[in-house]
């Protein structure tokens, strides 16, 4: 069993009946997206607990072995593709599953838990969400890609075959090129799966229009 990751939490109201587990990007930490919670416009609509975990500190090979917060090691780049450490992905997928289990123990059913992330955190959101054995509420994948296609293919969960996805990307992203985001969209698209895609005139970041679109999407999923 994985250890419980240190996390920050924000609640939009008492006794939350929904949860969002939101993973940060490479080299950041759980503080990165705390400030967007009020901008999502959920207060008064639904009581939601946002959980922002901190990734472990590990050396990242493609960054000259510097130790930083990362969900998995990126061994090298090949053109625009990232070659990720699958063992690290599996290890931290298990750590996120511990957070999912804790939300269930706190009274939030699995089908009311969203998995979200930006960049490397978004890569984890795709992997965790699409391989989780229980049906989840939805996946939010921002400025990201599929880090281990073979893992996703071999362990795709029937329970999350039709789980809704919100995916978005910057059109001028120099860190995770738009082409990688579009490829991920193709890889996860299938008949019957609601997938909402947005692109914005920005680089490797999040804009307020995107945040408002996420808020609107969350409201629709919670009302369904």
Long-range contacts (C-beta under 8 A, 24 or more apart in sequence): 1-94, 1-98, 2-91, 2-92, 2-94, 2-95, 2-97, 2-98, 3-95, 3-98, 4-98, 4-99, 4-102, 5-53, 5-54, 5-55, 5-56, 5-95, 5-96, 5-98, 5-99, 6-30, 6-53, 6-54, 7-51, 7-52, 7-53, 7-54, 7-99, 8-34, 8-51, 8-52, 8-54, 9-49, 9-50, 9-51, 9-52, 10-34, 10-37, 10-49, 10-50, 10-52, 11-47, 11-48, 11-49, 11-50, 12-37, 12-42, 12-43, 12-46, 12-47, 12-48, 12-50, 13-43, 13-44, 13-46, 13-47, 13-48, 14-47, 15-47, 15-107, 16-47, 16-48, 16-49, 16-108, 17-46, 17-47, 17-107, 17-108, 17-112, 18-46, 18-47, 18-48, 18-49, 18-108, 18-112, 18-113, 18-114, 18-137, 18-222, 19-48, 19-49, 19-50, 19-51, 19-103, 19-108, 19-112, 19-113, 19-114, 20-48, 20-49, 20-50, 20-51, 20-113, 20-114, 20-115, 20-116, 20-140, 20-218, 21-51, 21-53, 21-96, 21-99, 21-100, 21-103, 21-113, 21-114, 21-115, 21-116, 22-50, 22-51, 22-52, 22-116, 22-117, 22-121, 22-140, 23-53, 23-55, 23-71, 23-96, 23-115, 23-116, 23-117, 23-118, 23-120, 23-121, 23-122, 23-124, 23-125, 24-52, 24-54, 24-55, 24-69, 24-117, 24-118, 24-121, 25-117, 25-118, 25-119, 25-120, 25-121, 25-122, 25-143, 26-60, 26-68, 26-69, 26-70, 26-71, 26-74, 26-119, 26-120, 27-63, 27-68, 27-69, 27-70, 28-69, 29-54, 29-55, 29-69, 30-54, 32-118, 33-118, 33-206, 36-206, 36-211, 39-208, 39-211, 39-212, 39-215, 40-211, 40-212, 40-214, 40-215, 40-218, 41-212, 41-215, 41-216, 41-219, 42-215, 42-218, 42-219, 45-219, 45-222, 46-218, 46-219, 46-222, 48-218, 49-103, 49-106, 49-108, 51-99, 51-103, 53-95, 53-96, 53-99, 55-92, 55-120, 55-121, 56-92, 58-88, 70-120, 71-120, 71-121, 71-123, 71-124, 72-120, 72-124, 72-147, 74-120, 80-177, 80-179, 80-180, 81-180, 82-145, 82-147, 82-180, 84-123, 84-147, 84-148, 86-148, 86-150, 86-151, 89-124, 89-127, 89-147, 89-148, 89-151, 90-151, 92-124, 93-124, 93-127, 93-128, 93-131, 96-124, 96-128, 97-128, 97-132, 100-132, 100-134, 100-136, 110-134, 110-135, 110-136, 111-135, 111-136, 111-137, 112-137, 113-137, 114-138, 114-139, 114-140, 114-218, 114-221, 115-139, 115-140, 116-140, 116-141, 116-142, 117-141, 117-142, 117-144, 118-142, 118-143, 118-144, 118-206, 119-143, 119-144, 119-175, 119-176, 119-204, 120-144, 120-147, 123-147, 126-152, 126-184, 126-188, 127-151, 127-152, 129-160, 129-163, 129-165, 130-156, 130-157, 130-160, 130-163, 130-188, 131-155, 131-156, 131-157, 131-160, 132-157, 132-159, 132-160, 133-157, 133-159, 134-159, 135-159, 135-160, 135-163, 136-160, 136-163, 137-163, 137-164, 137-221, 137-222, 138-163, 138-164, 138-165, 138-166, 138-217, 138-218, 138-221, 139-163, 139-164, 139-165, 139-166, 140-165, 140-166, 140-167, 140-214, 140-217, 141-165, 141-166, 141-167, 141-168, 141-184, 142-167, 142-168, 142-169, 142-206, 142-210, 143-168, 143-169, 143-170, 143-173, 143-175, 143-176, 143-181, 143-204, 143-205, 143-206, 144-169, 144-176, 144-180, 144-181, 144-184, 145-176, 145-180, 145-181, 145-183, 145-184, 146-183, 146-184, 146-187, 146-188, 149-187, 152-187, 161-190, 161-192, 161-193, 162-192, 162-193, 162-194, 163-193, 164-193, 164-194, 164-195, 164-196, 164-221, 165-193, 165-194, 165-195, 165-196, 166-196, 166-198, 166-213, 166-214, 166-217, 167-195, 167-196, 167-197, 167-198, 168-197, 168-198, 168-199, 168-200, 168-210, 168-213, 168-214, 169-198, 169-199, 169-200, 170-199, 170-200, 170-201, 170-202, 170-203, 170-204, 170-205, 171-199, 171-200, 171-201, 171-202, 172-201, 172-202, 172-203, 173-202, 173-203, 173-204, 174-203, 174-204, 175-203, 175-204, 176-204
